[in-house]
Amino acid sequence: MSLWVLGGDARSRFAAQYLQEYGFRVQTYGVPERTDSPLPESLSDVILPFPSFNGDFLRGKKGILVEDVLLRTNERSRVFGGAFGAWAEVFLARGARLYDFYGAEPFTTLNAVPTAEGAICLAIENSHITLHDANCLVIGFGRCGKALAERLQALHSHVTVSARRSEDLALAASMGFSTDETAIWRYNLKQYDFIFNTVPAQVFSEAQLDAIRPECLIIELASMPGCIPESRQRFLNYRFAPALPGRFSPKTAGVLYAQSMIRVIEKERLH
């Protein structure tokens, strides 16, 4: 079976390498440190970056138009990627079968680990204090929030988890974390040295933003618009941090991505 890996960052390179070692015939285009093969008129099995798109282009430095990929897909095409958004309907109209790993298990849970570790690396790189003994707020207690809170706790940070759902707050409390209610903020925001956001929504009012100390490092792990209005981001110690697995642990993330594709392909072979 021949697979095409298109665009992306170092994760794509390691995914292509893993798939090749597994036994697939792998061709690449726009993948870092891989030789480009000429794109054929028709693409059957296509592997896109994760997440896949940056406007009208595939994510990556090559500048691959989504339209150029789209026109090469048909009813025989399987397209693997993440966060297809509005492009999903366009690919489906071509007859392609889509496999969106954004939110799909077990990939999402496993990918939370390199995301959490990357967030910790970014915090260390951009702060003058240790995470040890620091006051940290983790907003959201989904897969990434859990993985991050546990690792911060292991570094002896003082971790507060905020969430909206009572069951998430109860679970966080049972795991030894302090808790607060997202957007309500019953406790003083001035106490935090680090704030990590995993919720794709603005969760601070103007008055609440004023309570955050200027030296507090805010790391945005969610997709835009993020937790803080764009008009206030430049006035705070704010870091938008997309694609952390690709930056800090691309081999782990790329192998996870490849393994998720293999599970789909092998499952379909059995049916």
C-alpha positions as CSV (number, residue, x, y, z in Angstrom):
1,M,0.0,0.0,0.0
2,S,1.2,3.5,-0.9
3,L,0.8,6.4,1.4
4,W,1.4,10.1,0.8
5,V,2.5,12.4,3.6
6,L,2.0,16.0,2.8
7,G,3.3,19.1,4.6
8,G,3.5,19.6,8.3
9,D,6.5,19.8,10.7
10,A,8.9,17.3,12.2
11,R,6.0,15.2,13.3
12,S,5.2,14.5,9.7
13,R,8.8,13.3,9.1
14,F,8.7,10.9,12.0
15,A,5.2,9.7,11.1
16,A,6.5,9.0,7.5
17,Q,9.5,7.2,8.9
18,Y,7.4,5.0,11.2
19,L,5.0,4.1,8.5
20,Q,7.8,3.2,6.2
21,E,9.4,1.0,8.8
22,Y,6.0,-0.7,9.4
23,G,6.0,-1.8,5.7
24,F,4.1,0.9,3.8
25,R,5.4,2.5,0.6
26,V,5.6,6.1,1.7
27,Q,6.0,9.1,-0.5
28,T,6.3,12.7,0.8
29,Y,5.8,16.2,-0.4
30,G,6.6,19.3,1.7
31,V,7.8,17.2,4.7
32,P,10.8,18.6,6.5
33,E,14.1,16.7,5.8
34,R,12.4,14.4,3.3
35,T,12.8,14.4,-0.5
36,D,9.8,15.6,-2.4
37,S,8.1,13.2,-4.9
38,P,6.0,14.7,-7.7
39,L,2.4,14.7,-6.8
40,P,0.3,12.3,-9.0
41,E,-3.0,13.3,-10.6
42,S,-4.9,11.1,-8.2
43,L,-4.2,10.5,-4.5
44,S,-5.5,7.4,-2.7
45,D,-4.3,7.5,0.9
46,V,-3.3,10.9,2.0
47,I,-1.8,12.0,5.4
48,L,-2.1,15.6,6.2
49,P,-0.5,17.5,9.1
50,F,-2.1,17.6,12.6
51,P,-3.9,20.1,12.8
52,S,-4.2,20.1,9.0
53,F,-4.9,23.6,7.7
54,N,-3.7,27.1,8.0
55,G,-6.4,29.0,6.0
56,D,-6.2,27.9,2.4
57,F,-2.9,26.1,2.9
58,L,-1.7,22.9,4.6
59,R,0.2,23.6,7.7
60,G,4.0,23.7,7.1
61,K,6.5,25.8,5.3
62,K,6.0,24.4,1.8
63,G,2.9,26.5,1.0
64,I,0.8,23.6,-0.3
65,L,-2.6,24.8,-1.3
66,V,-5.5,22.7,0.1
67,E,-7.2,23.1,-3.3
68,D,-4.2,21.3,-5.0
69,V,-4.7,18.3,-2.7
70,L,-8.5,18.5,-2.9
71,L,-8.5,18.2,-6.7
72,R,-6.4,15.0,-6.5
73,T,-8.9,13.2,-4.2
74,N,-11.8,11.1,-5.3
75,E,-14.1,8.3,-4.0
76,R,-11.0,6.0,-3.6
77,S,-9.2,8.5,-1.4
78,R,-8.7,8.2,2.4
79,V,-7.7,11.4,4.0
80,F,-6.1,11.4,7.5
81,G,-5.7,14.6,9.4
82,G,-7.0,16.7,12.3
83,A,-9.4,19.7,12.7
84,F,-10.8,19.7,9.2
85,G,-13.3,22.4,9.9
86,A,-15.2,23.8,6.9
87,W,-12.9,21.9,4.6
88,A,-14.5,18.6,5.6
89,E,-17.6,19.1,3.5
90,V,-15.5,20.0,0.5
91,F,-13.5,16.8,0.7
92,L,-16.6,14.8,1.3
93,A,-18.2,16.3,-1.8
94,R,-15.3,14.9,-3.8
95,G,-16.2,11.4,-2.4
96,A,-13.1,11.2,-0.1
97,R,-13.3,9.4,3.2
98,L,-12.1,11.5,6.1
99,Y,-10.5,10.4,9.3
100,D,-10.3,13.3,11.7
101,F,-8.1,12.5,14.7
102,Y,-9.0,15.7,16.5
103,G,-10.8,14.5,19.6
104,A,-10.6,10.9,18.5
105,E,-9.4,8.2,20.9
106,P,-6.9,6.9,21.8
107,F,-4.9,9.6,20.0
108,T,-6.2,12.6,21.8
109,T,-5.5,11.2,25.3
110,L,-2.0,10.0,24.3
111,N,-1.2,13.3,22.6
112,A,-2.1,15.2,25.8
113,V,1.2,13.9,27.3
114,P,3.6,15.6,24.9
115,T,1.4,18.7,25.0
116,A,1.6,18.9,28.8
117,E,5.4,18.3,28.7
118,G,5.8,21.0,26.1
119,A,3.8,23.4,28.2
120,I,6.2,22.8,31.1
121,C,9.2,23.3,28.9
122,L,7.8,26.5,27.6
123,A,7.1,27.7,31.1
124,I,10.7,27.0,32.2
125,E,12.1,28.7,29.1
126,N,10.1,31.9,29.7
127,S,10.3,32.4,33.4
128,H,12.8,33.5,35.9
129,I,11.5,31.3,38.7
130,T,11.2,27.5,39.2
131,L,7.9,25.6,38.9
132,H,8.8,24.1,42.2
133,D,6.9,26.0,44.9
134,A,5.2,28.2,42.2
135,N,1.4,28.9,42.2
136,C,0.0,27.5,39.0
137,L,-3.6,27.7,37.7
138,V,-4.7,25.1,35.1
139,I,-7.9,26.2,33.4
140,G,-9.9,23.2,32.2
141,F,-9.7,19.6,33.3
142,G,-10.0,17.6,30.1
143,R,-7.3,15.3,28.8
144,C,-4.6,18.0,28.5
145,G,-5.6,19.7,31.7
146,K,-5.3,16.4,33.7
147,A,-2.0,15.5,32.2
148,L,-0.6,19.0,32.8
149,A,-1.9,19.3,36.4
150,E,-0.5,15.9,37.4
151,R,3.0,16.8,36.0
152,L,3.0,20.2,37.7
153,Q,2.1,18.5,40.9
154,A,4.9,16.1,40.5
155,L,7.3,19.1,40.2
156,H,6.0,20.3,43.6
157,S,4.0,23.2,42.2
158,H,1.0,24.4,44.1
159,V,-1.7,23.6,41.5
160,T,-5.2,25.0,41.3
161,V,-7.5,23.4,38.7
162,S,-10.5,25.4,37.4
163,A,-13.5,23.9,35.6
164,R,-17.2,24.6,35.1
165,R,-18.6,21.1,35.7
166,S,-19.1,20.0,39.2
167,E,-17.9,16.5,38.4
168,D,-14.6,17.8,37.0
169,L,-14.1,19.9,40.1
170,A,-14.8,16.9,42.4
171,L,-12.4,14.7,40.5
172,A,-9.7,17.4,40.7
173,A,-10.2,17.7,44.4
174,S,-10.1,14.0,44.9
175,M,-6.7,14.0,43.1
176,G,-5.3,16.5,45.6
177,F,-5.6,19.8,43.6
178,S,-7.1,23.0,44.9
179,T,-10.1,24.0,42.8
180,D,-11.8,27.1,41.5
181,E,-14.7,27.7,39.1
182,T,-13.7,28.9,35.7
183,A,-14.8,32.5,34.9
184,I,-16.2,33.0,38.4
185,W,-12.8,32.9,40.1
186,R,-13.7,32.7,43.8
187,Y,-10.1,33.0,44.8
188,N,-7.6,35.9,44.1
189,L,-6.0,35.7,40.6
190,K,-3.1,37.8,41.9
191,Q,-1.6,34.7,43.6
192,Y,-0.6,32.9,40.4
193,D,2.9,32.8,38.9
194,F,1.7,30.7,35.9
195,I,-1.6,30.3,34.2
196,F,-2.1,27.5,31.7
197,N,-5.3,27.6,29.6
198,T,-6.8,24.6,27.8
199,V,-10.2,26.1,27.2
200,P,-11.0,27.6,23.8
201,A,-13.0,30.5,25.2
202,Q,-12.4,33.9,26.9
203,V,-12.7,33.2,30.6
204,F,-11.6,36.5,32.2
205,S,-13.5,39.8,32.5
206,E,-11.6,43.1,32.2
207,A,-11.6,43.4,36.0
208,Q,-10.3,39.9,36.4
209,L,-7.5,40.5,33.9
210,D,-6.5,43.6,35.9
211,A,-6.1,41.3,38.9
212,I,-3.4,39.1,37.2
213,R,0.1,40.2,38.1
214,P,2.1,41.5,35.1
215,E,4.9,39.0,35.7
216,C,2.5,36.0,35.7
217,L,3.2,33.9,32.7
218,I,0.1,32.9,30.8
219,I,0.5,30.0,28.4
220,E,-2.3,29.5,25.9
221,L,-2.8,25.8,24.9
222,A,-6.2,26.2,23.4
223,S,-7.1,27.3,19.9
224,M,-7.8,30.9,19.2
225,P,-9.5,33.2,20.3
226,G,-8.0,31.8,23.5
227,C,-8.7,32.9,27.1
228,I,-7.7,36.6,26.7
229,P,-9.0,39.2,24.3
230,E,-6.4,40.0,21.6
231,S,-6.5,43.7,22.6
232,R,-5.1,42.7,26.1
233,Q,-2.6,40.0,25.1
234,R,0.3,42.5,24.4
235,F,-0.1,44.0,27.8
236,L,0.3,40.7,29.7
237,N,3.0,38.1,29.8
238,Y,1.2,36.0,27.3
239,R,2.4,33.1,25.1
240,F,0.2,31.5,22.4
241,A,1.5,28.0,22.2
242,P,0.1,25.9,19.4
243,A,1.7,22.6,18.2
244,L,3.8,22.0,21.3
245,P,4.3,18.3,20.5
246,G,5.7,19.3,17.2
247,R,8.2,21.6,18.8
248,F,9.3,19.7,21.9
249,S,8.6,16.0,21.2
250,P,8.0,15.5,17.4
251,K,9.1,11.9,17.3
252,T,6.7,10.8,20.1
253,A,3.8,12.8,18.5
254,G,4.6,11.6,15.0
255,V,4.7,8.0,16.0
256,L,1.4,8.4,17.9
257,Y,-0.2,9.9,14.7
258,A,1.2,7.0,12.6
259,Q,0.0,4.4,15.0
260,S,-3.5,5.9,14.9
261,M,-3.6,5.6,11.1
262,I,-2.3,2.1,11.2
263,R,-5.2,1.1,13.6
264,V,-7.7,2.5,11.1
265,I,-6.1,0.8,8.1
266,E,-5.7,-2.6,9.8
267,K,-9.3,-2.4,11.1
268,E,-10.6,-1.8,7.6
269,R,-8.6,-4.6,6.2
270,L,-10.4,-7.0,8.6
271,H,-13.8,-6.0,7.3
